[in-house]
Every structure is written in C-alpha cells, then in structure tokens.
Amino acid sequence: MPGDRHRASANFGDRSLIAAVVWHAVAAPDGGVRDFTLGWLSVWTMASDGGNEMKLVMTLKVRDEDDVLEDNLRFHRALGVDFFIVTDNGSVDRTPEILARYAHAGLAHVIRDETCELRVHEVRWATEMARLAATEYGADWVFHGDADEFWWPARGTLKQVLAEIPDRYGAVVCPRTEFVGGPDDSRSFAERLVVREARSSLQPKLLHRADPHAVVLNSTHEVAATASPDLYRALQPPGRAVVRMVRDGGNGSLGADPPAEELRLVWAPVWPVRILHFPVRGWDQFRRRAEISLSAGGWGNHGRFRRLRKIADEGRLGELYEQLVCDGEAVAEGISEGRLVRDERLARFLPLCPEPLSGSPAEVRIEPAPAELERELAELEFDAMRLLARTQRFTMVQLDRVRNRVFELQTRLAERRAGARPGALLRGARRRLGRWRAGRAWPLPEADGGGVRESRSRRAATR
C-alpha cells in the first residue's frame, strides 16, 4: 500500500503513529529459513494515553559512528526506547552533532570522555550509565547497545515483549547474529547488507531491569546486581557440601546461597529479541575501526591485535577487508549450505521509522504471521541455549586452566620457601650491606648464565 508507506513520516500532532509491519519467511528445502522479507504494511493512528507506562532506556558508547548512529537512534526510538544515555569517546566525525540534536530535543544525555584505552574504561562507562538510567532517568528496563546493533523484537515493540516478562525475572538474554560484509556502493548499509549467518555465534547480550546497584561485566555482555556490598560473595556458588563449612571461616554463612531478594537480574526463560549486528559496513568504516582499535583500544600487542597491527604496519588492511566481504558467489554458496540466510527486514523497516526529532510521537510495531512468529521464537530459543551452553562450557575450561596455573605457581612457591635455609636471606643481606659500606658493592648478575658465573668467580677471588 504505497499511500500508507508515505504516511509513516507524516505529522499527526498530538497523536501517536502506530505502524504494524508484517513479514514472512521463505522456507529452505531442509525445513530451515532461507529468506526473511517484509510483507504488507498496515498503518493507523492511535491517541496517546499519556499513562504511566514502562520507561525504556538504551545506553551506548560510541566513537566515530556517523554512518550508522542516526539510523540506530531512529530505529530504537520507533520500537519503544524513551531515552538514550550515550558516552562519546572522542568522536571527530558527525557523531557529536547527531548526539547534540537528540540532547537538545530532550531525548538523550551525552557524556563526552576522550580517555584512551577503551578496554580499560568501557565496563566502568557502561556501569555508570546503567546506574544513571535507574537513579536519574527513572528507567524500568535498560539495555547496553553498540551503534552497529539493532535490537529486533520477535513481535510488537521492545516495550511489549518486556511487559510480558514475569516480575520474578530481571533480565532477557538476546542472541546476536552477524551480517556479512558486502561490496561498497552508493546505497546505505542496511540496503547493501542483507545476508547474515544462519546461527548466532557471538556472545549474547542482556536487556535488564533498571537497578541502582547494577554492575556491567565482560564488555557489556552481562550485568549483575545485588543488595550485598560484595558482588563477588553474592555471586559465588556455595560449593560442595563437604567443604562449605570451611570456605569462609568455619560457619558456612558466606558460602551459602544468598537470599533470593539479594540476587537480582535472573535470566528469564524466554528469548523474544534478536540483535542484528553490522560490524563491517564499508571500507572507510572498517579502516577507521582498525585505527581506533590499534591507537586507542588499549588491547595491547598480543593475540589477534598483534596480528592486526602487523597487517596494518605492512599496509595490508585492504587485503583483510576483502576477505571479510562476500561476493554473490560466496553468498549463494553459504545460503545453499545453510550457513547464511537472506534477511531484508531491517532494510525494509528503517524507511518506516518516523523522524524522532520532528516532535510527533510515533511507534512502529512488528506483527509477523502466527506461523512465522512461532518459527522465529523457536530459532531464538535454540540460538540462545546453544550460545549459553557454549559460553558456560568455555568458561569452565578457562576456569580450570586458571585454577591449575594458580595451583602450579603456589606449589613452586612453597617448594622454594621450603628449600631456603633459615636465616640465609638475612645473612646474605648483611654481607651485601658490609661490602657496600667497604666500597666493594657488586653489580647484580647478568641475566644470562655467563654473567652469573663471572660474578660468582669474582666473588670467590675476593674471599
């Protein structure tokens, strides 16, 4: 209905614009989903009730994101976000200008922090924004996104899916699915990038109830909150019954499960939101991301960042980018093998999102057909459980490695202490002090074996 599509950006004064978007999926031969497209659009108006409804706040940390930021804010505003809290880590493109317009309209609170080493500070920034949302802006729910992430509800709006979460649960796990890079041209990123991985492989993120004691963990992928002043103790599992009494001084009180009211933000057993992630949107954006990561990320010079630095120093970033971009043949192969699916929902949806700075309140609602809603929820459930299972198992492997390493170091330290003769260190210190006073202080031995032998021989010669 072309006429209705044009009405999506019209001004209805003090009336809220509600758009219902119906989409359908094309089934693949193996029973999976091969293609997501939007079907027909129905638009109607509804008077604002002005009631005391849920308040949803989104936090972001950004740096030079002007190619995607405005679409991100408009998209989430249309799906129910009331307010944005944004930390700008020293943007030099149009990002500050975009954020200033939202702040002037009363839709955003912007914090400018040009501190380097994003890795060191991003968790602190996110925690401060989460608590600010709860204490200063009256949020009921909060989520921590990036400029290249679009949080897509399976049905309705973000507020509607959150309203269905029982009170006893405080967080919703949201799988993230990644769109593959495509060739550059004059179209927007959403129009060009319409192919994504069939299964989410990234660590999920959370929507969570606002809490003044919220603590964001692990690069904004997890959030915890507790009434206890000691988050570690509150989250620590009780351990085996046979050692529970000796873990914390003998009475077992700190080793027991905390009271239910102290452990908050429990995951809900439903998964109504999928995060659409667009990390590679074009050559200029990719090159800038690489520069920021290497110059201000604070990631050190090891692992994948050492490899990235080597590639950049050798002038081969263009080659790396080409490896991340899928041409038509690669896309067709990925779809036929079930690794990729075509998903045009965001490309079709963004033009329907009204301009939030126009002054007319507006909301867009997603209404899939019943069969497609059932399929999407089943896919989200499997993706979420698959990701949580993998994350839990990987965490256990890493924890065992750390424990083994700590035990190894403790054993070596105990052996060295046991091998030291009583008083040997003190006598050695006294001898060195005497030589220094006599003007015969020796330099420390060299790091290599030859230097050590030479020092010992000189010492023997003076005795």
N, C-alpha and C positions, 0 to 999 in steps of 0.2 A: 504494500500500500504506500506508494510514493508520497502521497499527501501527508500521511501520518508521520513519515520519516522526517519531513521538513518541520513538523510541529514540535519535534523533540527539542529544538533550540529556541522555541518561541517563549515570550514573556507572558506569564499568566498572573502577574501582580502578586496578590497575597494568597494565591492558590498553589498547591504543590503539584508538580507534574509527576505522574506515575507512568512508567513505560514497562510493559511486560514483554520480555524477549523470549520467544520460543525457539529452541534449537533442536536439531535432530542429528543422530549419528548414523553413519553408514557402516554396516557390519562387514567385517572381513570374512573370508571363507572359513577360517578356523574358529569362528564364533567370537573373536575379539572385535575391537573397534578400530576402524581404519581411517575414518574421516569424521570431523566434527564441523558442522556448518550451522549457521543461524537460519531458521525458517522464517515464518511470517512475524510481523510486529504489530502489536496492538497498543495504542496509546490512549490514555484518558486522563482526566484531571480529577483531583480529589481535594476538598478543602482541608487545610491544615487544622489538626485538632488542638495544637498548642498545649497538649498534655505533658505530664511529667514522664516522658518516655526514657528509655535507656540512652546513656551517653557513651559513645564510642570514640576513643582517641587513638590515633596512629602516631607512632614515633618513627623518625628516620634520621640517619646520619648520612650526609651527602658531601660530595666534593666533585665539582665539575660534571654535573649530570643534566645539563640543559637540553640534551637531545631527547630525554625521556621523562624528566621530572614533571613537566606540566601535564602530560598525559596521565601520569601516575596519580597526581593530586586530583585531577578531574574525575578519573575512574573511581577512586575510592570515595570521593565525596558523593558521587551518584549512587554508590552502593551502601551508603549509610554512615560514613565517617563524619563526625561532627566537628572535630578539631584535630589539628596537626601540631606536634611538637618536633622541631627539626634542629639538629646540630649540624651546622655548616663548618666543615673542617678546612676553611681557607679556599673556597672556590674562586676562580679568576675568570670564569665564563659568565653566562647569563643567569646562573643559578641564584645569586643574591638578589637579582632584580625580580625573578619569579617569586621567590620567597617573600620579598618585601611587599608585593601586591597582596599576597594572602594574609600577611600580618596586618596590613592596613585595613583589609576587609574584616578583620576580627576572626579569621579562620585559622590562624597559625601563631605559634610562639617560636621565634627563631633565636637560637643561641649560636653565636659566632665564636669558634675556638680554633685557632690556627696552629695548635700544638702538633708537632710531628709525631711519628711512631703511633700510627693508628692501632696496631696490635696491642699496645700497652694501654691505650685510653678508651677503646671502643666499648668495653664492658662497663667501665665507670660512666661513660656518657649515657649508655642505654639505661643503666640503673637509675641515674639521676632523672632522666626523662620519664621513666616508669613511675617513680615516686612523685614527680611533679604532676603527672596526669591524675594521680589519686588524691593528692593533697591540695592542689591549687586549681585544678580544672574539673573536678567533680566527675571523673570518669567512672563508669561502671565496668567497662571492658577496655583492654589495651592490647595492641599488638605492635611488634617492632619489625618494620619492613625495611627494605632497601629500595632505591629508586627504580631498579630493574625488576622488581617483583610486583605482580598483580594478583591479589588475593580474591579468588573467584568462588563464590558460594554455589553449591550444587543447585540450590533453589532459592528464590526470593532475593533478599538482601543479606548483608552480613549481620545486620541487627536481627533480622528474623530468625536466622539459624541459631544465633546466640541466645535469643529469647527462649528457645526450646531446650536449653541445657538445664538439667536439674540443679537446684541450689547446692547440693552436696558436692558438686564438681566445680573446679575452679579454672580449668584450662582445656583447650581443644587443640589436639595435635593436627597439624596441617602438612600433608606431603607437598614437596616441591618438585615440579617437573621442569626440565630444562629444554628450551628451544634451541635448535642448532642454528649456527650462523649460515647466512645466505649471501649471494653476490650483492654488492652495493649497486644501487641505482637511485633515482630521484624520489622513490616512494618512502613513506615513513617506515620505521622499523616494524610496526605492527602489520603493515600490509606486506612487507617482504618476508618476515619470519613467521611462517605458518606451519612449520613442521617441528615436532617435539619428540622426545623419547617416549616410548610406549609405557615404560615403567619408571617411576621416580627412583633415582639413585642418590640424590642429595639428602643430607640430614634434614629432617623436618623442622618446622618452627611451631610456635605456640601463639594462639590467642588466649589471653588470661584475664581473669577478673582483676580489677584495679586493687592494689594493696599498698599502703604506705611503707611496708617493710619489704617490698619486692626487691629481689636481687637477680639481675640478669647474669646468666652463666654462658660460657662457651660460645662467644661471638654471637650473642643474641639468639642462639638456637634453643635455649632452655631458660626457664625462670623459676625461682623458688621464693617462698615467703614463709615466715614462721613468727609466732609471737615470742619465741625464745630469743634471747640476745645472742646466742651461739648457734649460727646456722649449721655449722659442722656437726655439732652434737644432735641437733634436731633431725638432721637427715641421716645420721649414722645408723645403719641397721643394728639390731640388738645382738647379733652374733649367735653362736651356738650356746645352747643352754648350759653346757658343762663349764664354759669359761665366762658366761655372762656376769657372774658374781665377782670375778676378779678383774674385769676390764677397767673399771673406773673406781678403784679404791676399796672394793670389797662389798659394798652394799647393793650393787647392781642397779641403783636408781637411774644412773645416767646411761646404762646400757639397755634399758627397756624401751619399748616403743613409746614415742611421745603421745600425749593425749590427742584425740582426733582433732580438737579445735585448734591445736597448735601447728599442725601440719596442713598447710593450705595448698591451693592450686593443684588439687588432684586431677589427673587426666580424666576427661570424660570418655566413655566407651563408644563414642560416635565420631565420625570424621566427615563433616559436611562442607569442608573448604579445601580447595586445591590452590596452591601457589604456582602461578605461571611465571617462569624465570627466564629473562632475556639477557644473559651475560655478555654475548658477543653480538653487537648491533651494527658494526661497521668498522672500517679500518681506522678512521680517526679516533673513534671511541676506544677501540682496543689498544691503540698505541698510547693514548693518554692514560688508560688504566695501568698499563705496564709501567709507564714512567712514574706514576704516583706510588705504585707498589714498591718500586725499587728505591725511590728517593725519600719517601715519607712513610712507608708502611711499617718500618721497624721490624721486619721479618727476619733480619739477619742475613747471613750469607751461607746458607746451608739448605740441603734438600732441593725442592723444586724452585725455590727463589734463587739459589746459586745457579741452577741451570738456566733460569730466565735471565739472570744478569749476564751470564756468559753469551747467551743468544743475542741479547741487546748490544753488548760490547762488540760482538762480531758483525753487527749490522744485519742480523737475520730475523728480525721481528716480522718482516713481511712474509718470510717463509713459514713461520709459525702460524701466522694468521691464516694463510692459505690452507693449512692443514685443518683449521677449525671450521672452515667454510665448506658446506656440502653443495655440490652442483646437482643438476637434475638427475644424472645417472646414479649418484650416490644416494639421493633421496629415494628414488624408485626402488633401488636395491634394499634400502633399510625398511621401507614400507612392506615390500614383498616378504621379507624375512621376519616381520613382526617386531623389529627393534624400534621403528619410528611410526608415528601416526601424523596425519594431517589435521591440524586444529586451527580453524579460522575464526573461532569465537571472539577472540579479543579484537581482531581486525574489523569484524562486523559490528562489534559492540561499542567501540570507542566513539564513532561518529554520533551515536545516540546519547552519549553522556552530555548533559547540558553544561554550559559555562557557569561554574560556581560563583564567579565574581560579578555576575550580572544582577544579583540581588533577588532573583526569583528562586525560592527553594524548590529543589527538584530531586526526584529519586527514581532510579531505574531498577526494575525488578526482573529477575531471571525466572522464567516459568517453562521448564522443559516438559515434554510429554511424559506421562507416567512411566512408560517403558524405559525411556532414556534416563529419567531420574533414578530408577532402580538400577540401571546399568552403571551410571556414574557413581552412585553410592557404593556399589559392590566393588568397583575399581578402586575407589578411595580407601575403602576398608582394607582391601588386600595390600595396597601400596603402603598404608600406614603400618600395618602389622609386620610386613616384610622389612620395612626400614627400622622399626623399633627392635625387631629381633636381631637384625644385623648390628645395630648400634650397641645393644646390650651385650652381644657376644664379643664384639670387638673391644668394648670397654673392659670386659672380664679378662680378655687376653692381655690387654695393656696393663691392667691392674696386677695380674700375675707376674708379668715381666718386671714391673716396678718393685713388687714385693721381693722377688728373687734377687734383684740387684741390691736392694737395701739389706737383705739378709747376708748377701755375699760381702758387702762392704763392712757390715757390723762384725762379721766373723773375722775378716782380715784385721780390723782394728783391734779386736780382742786378742788375737794372736800376737800382734806387735806389742801390745801393752804387757801381755804375759811374758814375752821374751826379753823385755827390758829389765836389767839388773837393778835392784833397789839402790837408789842414790846415784846411779850412773849419770843421769842427766844433770843433777846438781853438781857433781864433781866436774863434769865436763864444762859446765858454765863457769865454775870457779877457775879452772885452768885458763880458759879463754880470757877471763877478766884479768888474771895475773899477767898474761902475755901482753894484753893491751896496755896495762899500766907500765910494763917494762919496755914498751915501744916495739914489741915484736908481734903485733897482731897479724894474723894470716888472713888473706882474702878467702872468700868462700870457694870450695872446689868447683871446678868447671863441670858443666852438665854431662860431658862425655867421659867415658871410662878413663881415657888417658890423663885428663886433667885431675881426676880423683887420685890416680896412682902417683902423679907427680907431687901433689900436695902432701900425700902421706909420706913419700920418701923425704921430702924436705923437712917434714916434722920429725922424722926418725933421726935425720942428720943432726938436728939441734939438741937432741937429748943427750 
